Amino acid sequence: MAALVISALNQVSIGSEFAAQVSTQQRKNLLRGLFDSYYADAPAEVVFDTNRIWSGKLPLLLDLFPAAKIIACVRNVAWVLDSLERLYRNNMYENTGLFASDAERSTIYSRMEALTDRGRLVGLAWSALRDAFYSEQAVSMLLVDYNLLAQRPSQTVDLIYRFLDEPAFAHDFEHLEFDRPDYDAALGIKGMHRVRPKVELEARTTILPPDLFDRYSKLSFWQDTSTTQARVIVARVEPQNN
């Protein structure tokens, strides 16, 4: 939906020959109509869309759907890059579509720089999240820490239901099943969307050089306690008693 909305808006905005013929209200109607048409056959009253760009389009999204909310799963950026590098190395006989040229994929340094570019896989998501985090619409966001979710899934998911003001139901966190090999094949990187059966935190040693791990760890701005983000709800669960 995000791609459809952005493409449609481009067709009726400045730079298009049709811009002057479409009013602001008509543009809103067109975009709302895209959602209505796309989900016309969906019986559910609540829809989850997983495109990372919505954080950067929060004013537009909330104007179309005032009750919309964003759940952002966040993790130390260095560990996100570590996971992507592992996938790249596991697909060593494929020039993955994550990189645009041999120069980008040549070394771990060029690969990390490419992924964190403001318009690329990690950089775009990071920039969009930061955009929403410091915006006046931030009250519509819930940040869920990866480590917290992996260690305390039941309590964390319960918090998500409360944030959404939706009835909760039981989940089996030890028998999950999800994969998108067709999508991964198009990117040339197997296993990118494969989910392990059990929700748990696996300890491991990073494969990033120390300087890279340190640099990208500092990008986790939501962990900065020097500024108070009263408008942003950060998911927190009390630690278990020993």
C-alpha positions as CSV (number, residue, x, y, z in Angstrom):
1,M,0.0,0.0,0.0
2,A,2.8,2.4,0.7
3,A,4.2,2.1,-2.8
4,L,0.7,2.6,-4.3
5,V,0.0,5.7,-2.1
6,I,3.4,7.3,-2.9
7,S,3.0,6.6,-6.7
8,A,-0.6,8.0,-6.8
9,L,0.5,11.1,-4.9
10,N,3.3,11.6,-7.3
11,Q,0.8,11.6,-10.2
12,V,-1.2,14.5,-8.7
13,S,1.5,16.6,-7.1
14,I,3.7,19.4,-8.4
15,G,5.8,18.2,-11.3
16,S,2.8,16.3,-12.8
17,E,0.7,17.8,-15.6
18,F,-2.4,16.7,-13.7
19,A,-1.5,18.6,-10.4
20,A,-3.6,21.7,-11.1
21,Q,-6.6,19.6,-11.9
22,V,-6.8,17.7,-8.7
23,S,-7.8,19.5,-5.4
24,T,-6.4,18.6,-2.0
25,Q,-9.7,16.9,-1.0
26,Q,-9.7,14.9,-4.3
27,R,-6.1,13.7,-3.5
28,K,-7.3,12.6,-0.1
29,N,-10.3,10.8,-1.6
30,L,-8.0,9.1,-4.1
31,L,-5.6,7.8,-1.5
32,R,-8.4,6.7,0.9
33,G,-10.0,5.0,-2.1
34,L,-6.8,3.0,-2.7
35,F,-7.1,1.5,0.9
36,D,-10.8,0.9,0.6
37,S,-10.3,-0.9,-2.7
38,Y,-7.2,-2.9,-1.7
39,Y,-8.9,-4.2,1.5
40,A,-12.4,-4.5,0.1
41,D,-12.3,-8.3,0.4
42,A,-10.7,-8.4,3.8
43,P,-13.1,-9.4,6.5
44,A,-10.9,-8.0,9.4
45,E,-11.7,-4.7,11.0
46,V,-8.0,-4.1,11.9
47,V,-5.3,-4.3,9.3
48,F,-1.5,-4.5,9.8
49,D,0.7,-3.1,7.1
50,T,4.4,-3.9,7.5
51,N,6.0,-1.3,5.2
52,R,8.8,0.6,7.1
53,I,8.2,3.9,5.3
54,W,4.9,4.6,7.1
55,S,6.9,6.1,10.0
56,G,8.0,8.8,7.6
57,K,4.5,9.4,6.4
58,L,2.8,9.6,9.8
59,P,1.0,13.0,9.2
60,L,-0.5,11.7,6.0
61,L,-1.4,8.3,7.5
62,L,-3.1,9.9,10.5
63,D,-5.0,12.4,8.4
64,L,-6.4,9.5,6.3
65,F,-7.0,7.3,9.4
66,P,-7.0,9.3,12.7
67,A,-7.1,6.1,14.8
68,A,-4.0,4.5,13.0
69,K,-1.1,3.5,15.2
70,I,2.5,2.4,14.5
71,I,4.3,-0.4,16.3
72,A,8.0,-0.1,15.7
73,C,10.2,-3.1,16.7
74,V,13.6,-1.6,17.5
75,R,17.0,-3.2,18.0
76,N,20.5,-2.0,18.4
77,V,21.4,-1.0,14.8
78,A,24.7,-2.8,15.0
79,W,23.0,-6.1,15.6
80,V,20.6,-5.5,12.8
81,L,23.6,-5.0,10.5
82,D,25.2,-8.1,12.0
83,S,22.2,-10.2,11.0
84,L,22.2,-8.9,7.5
85,E,25.9,-9.5,7.1
86,R,25.4,-13.1,8.2
87,L,22.7,-13.6,5.6
88,Y,25.0,-12.1,2.9
89,R,27.8,-14.5,3.8
90,N,25.4,-17.4,3.8
91,N,24.5,-16.5,0.2
92,M,28.1,-16.2,-1.0
93,Y,27.3,-17.5,-4.5
94,E,24.7,-14.8,-5.2
95,N,25.0,-11.1,-5.8
96,T,22.2,-10.1,-3.6
97,G,19.9,-7.3,-4.7
98,L,20.5,-5.5,-1.4
99,F,23.5,-3.9,-3.1
100,A,23.6,-2.0,-6.4
101,S,27.1,-2.6,-7.5
102,D,30.3,-4.5,-7.0
103,A,31.8,-1.5,-5.3
104,E,29.0,-1.6,-2.7
105,R,29.3,-5.3,-2.0
106,S,33.1,-5.4,-2.1
107,T,33.9,-5.3,1.6
108,I,32.0,-5.3,4.9
109,Y,32.7,-1.6,5.2
110,S,31.2,-0.8,1.8
111,R,28.2,-3.1,2.5
112,M,27.5,-1.4,5.9
113,E,27.8,2.0,4.4
114,A,25.4,1.1,1.6
115,L,22.8,-0.5,3.9
116,T,22.8,2.6,6.2
117,D,22.5,5.1,3.4
118,R,19.4,7.3,4.0
119,G,17.5,5.8,1.1
120,R,18.4,2.1,1.6
121,L,17.2,-0.8,3.6
122,V,18.4,0.1,7.1
123,G,19.0,3.8,6.6
124,L,15.6,4.5,5.3
125,A,13.8,2.7,8.1
126,W,16.1,4.4,10.7
127,S,15.4,7.8,9.2
128,A,11.7,7.3,9.0
129,L,11.6,6.1,12.6
130,R,13.6,9.0,13.8
131,D,11.2,11.3,11.9
132,A,8.2,9.9,13.7
133,F,9.9,9.6,17.1
134,Y,10.5,13.3,17.4
135,S,7.3,14.4,15.7
136,E,4.1,15.8,17.2
137,Q,2.3,12.6,16.1
138,A,4.7,10.4,18.2
139,V,1.8,9.5,20.7
140,S,0.6,7.2,17.9
141,M,3.7,5.1,18.2
142,L,4.8,2.2,20.3
143,L,8.5,1.2,20.4
144,V,9.0,-2.5,21.2
145,D,12.6,-3.5,22.0
146,Y,13.8,-6.7,20.3
147,N,15.6,-8.1,23.3
148,L,12.5,-7.5,25.5
149,L,10.2,-9.2,23.0
150,A,12.6,-12.2,22.7
151,Q,13.0,-12.6,26.4
152,R,9.4,-11.8,27.6
153,P,7.2,-12.4,24.6
154,S,3.9,-13.0,26.4
155,Q,4.1,-9.8,28.5
156,T,5.3,-7.7,25.6
157,V,2.6,-8.8,23.3
158,D,0.0,-8.1,26.0
159,L,1.3,-4.6,26.2
160,I,0.9,-4.2,22.4
161,Y,-2.7,-5.3,22.7
162,R,-3.3,-2.7,25.4
163,F,-1.7,0.0,23.2
164,L,-3.9,-1.0,20.3
165,D,-7.0,-1.2,22.6
166,E,-7.8,-4.5,21.1
167,P,-8.8,-7.8,22.8
168,A,-5.9,-10.1,23.3
169,F,-5.8,-13.8,22.6
170,A,-3.4,-16.6,23.4
171,H,-0.2,-17.1,21.4
172,D,2.1,-20.1,21.0
173,F,5.6,-18.6,21.2
174,E,7.3,-22.0,20.8
175,H,5.8,-23.2,17.5
176,L,5.9,-20.3,15.0
177,E,6.1,-20.7,11.3
178,F,6.7,-18.0,8.7
179,D,8.8,-17.7,5.6
180,R,8.8,-15.9,2.2
181,P,11.2,-17.8,0.0
182,D,9.6,-16.3,-3.1
183,Y,10.3,-12.7,-1.9
184,D,13.8,-13.7,-0.8
185,A,14.6,-15.3,-4.1
186,A,13.8,-12.1,-5.9
187,L,16.3,-10.4,-3.7
188,G,18.9,-13.1,-4.0
189,I,19.2,-13.7,-0.3
190,K,17.7,-16.8,1.2
191,G,16.3,-16.8,4.7
192,M,15.8,-13.1,5.1
193,H,12.2,-13.5,6.2
194,R,12.4,-16.9,7.8
195,V,11.2,-16.9,11.4
196,R,12.6,-19.4,13.9
197,P,10.0,-21.7,15.5
198,K,10.6,-20.5,19.1
199,V,10.8,-16.9,20.4
200,E,13.9,-16.7,22.4
201,L,17.1,-14.6,22.7
202,E,20.1,-16.3,21.2
203,A,23.5,-15.1,22.5
204,R,26.2,-14.7,19.9
205,T,29.4,-12.9,19.1
206,T,29.2,-10.2,16.4
207,I,31.0,-10.7,13.1
208,L,31.3,-6.9,12.6
209,P,34.8,-5.4,13.1
210,P,34.9,-3.6,16.5
211,D,35.0,-0.1,14.9
212,L,31.8,-0.8,12.9
213,F,30.0,-2.3,15.8
214,D,30.8,0.6,18.0
215,R,29.8,3.2,15.3
216,Y,26.4,1.7,14.5
217,S,25.5,0.9,18.1
218,K,25.5,4.7,18.7
219,L,22.6,5.0,16.2
220,S,20.1,3.6,18.7
221,F,18.7,7.1,19.5
222,W,15.6,5.7,21.4
223,Q,17.9,4.5,24.1
224,D,19.1,8.0,24.9
225,T,17.8,8.9,28.4
226,S,19.2,12.4,28.3
227,T,16.0,13.6,26.5
228,T,12.5,12.9,27.7
229,Q,10.2,11.6,25.0
230,A,6.9,11.9,26.9
231,R,4.9,11.6,23.7
232,V,6.4,8.3,22.8
233,I,5.4,5.1,24.6
234,V,8.4,2.8,25.0
235,A,7.5,-0.8,25.8
236,R,8.9,-1.8,29.1
237,V,8.3,-4.9,31.2
238,E,9.5,-5.3,34.8
239,P,12.3,-7.8,35.1
240,Q,11.5,-11.2,36.6
241,N,12.4,-11.8,40.2
242,N,15.2,-14.2,40.8
